[in-house]
Amino acid sequence: MVGSYVVVSVRINDSSPLNLILDSGIRNTIITELQPGDRISLNYSDVKDLMGLGGGNHLEAYTSNYNTLKIGKLKLDYKTVYVLQEDVFNLSKHTGTKINGLIGVDFFQDYTVEIDYTGKRIRFYDPERYVIPKGYGMLPITVEAQKLFVDLSVHQADSTRKQVKMLIDTGAELNAWFQTSTKESVHLPAKWINGTIGEGLNGLITGKFGHIPQICFGDFCLKNPIVSFPDSATIKGIIENSKRDGTIGSQLLSRFNIFLDYKNKKFYFKPNSTFSNHYSYNVAGIEIIQVTPIFTLTEVLDVWKNSPAALAGVQKEDQIIEINGEKAFGMTISEIRKVFETPSKRPLNLTLKRGDKEISVQIDMKDKI
């Protein structure tokens, strides 16, 4: 686990072990970056445009067909692999861990796959013979363009309930997002803030954050989760093609232990020990990356417009030296993010390096939603 990402070690043909994020929101394996010491040999057939969320330009990738993916003792044959011409994700810098790319629905097609988030284990079972343990809820899966969709129930702020068609996306590090472009869309809550939701295949995804009363997986209801509502322009193409209401991401999925049965089109889920944990969001409004792989030198990648950090004067490319008097070098990037996501009545004190100057700022960390 890296944050709420599931990371698996995969060999592609005779490659060195590659760290890939398990991403049920994409079809095939995508190599985003290779680092010194990584070794892979692929035969390319053509170049393809990859379509995804985000308001930026299209993304091109080299295509390689008929590859074997080796995961432990398991072999997945005749799989397509894409290699990005340009690393737009910077996953290693965002996570502070070496990440080479993403492994998609290929992972799920031939087996019933159990993701045990609490035990940090993935297990593969024969879908014709395996019997799911007792205590799990079940919902049918719809498969469209090899992607997995499930119908969930949402309790809205006006006390109405709504059925929503949601993509199951283990590679989206968020709770959930909902489209707002139709009359039937989930209602935007009265209290919300603007911010950055994430990075899609085709660019930055911006939108609004707020609480909704409930999201229910069958009889298991998550209360008052923080969800996002992307700006329509960044998701227009995706919504038109799939007619979905939104996406369930890894931060909600990881509150359950789950089975994905692709062949029989069933999704099983059971709350785990994190089910009732507090929900968080980026209160400060600072997006960060780890500049060097050896130690934590943290740099500001972006500052949300009109966020507490922006109002305090934090700027893009500032380096974070101290946080509330503690040296940032001794903290992981996950620990720093947690500080930025923790509301407080006391201001957050940062010491920043900007060029050859050190600057001290105070950020208002009161909860805005």
Disulfide bonds with the S-S distance in Angstrom:
Cys216-Cys221 2.02
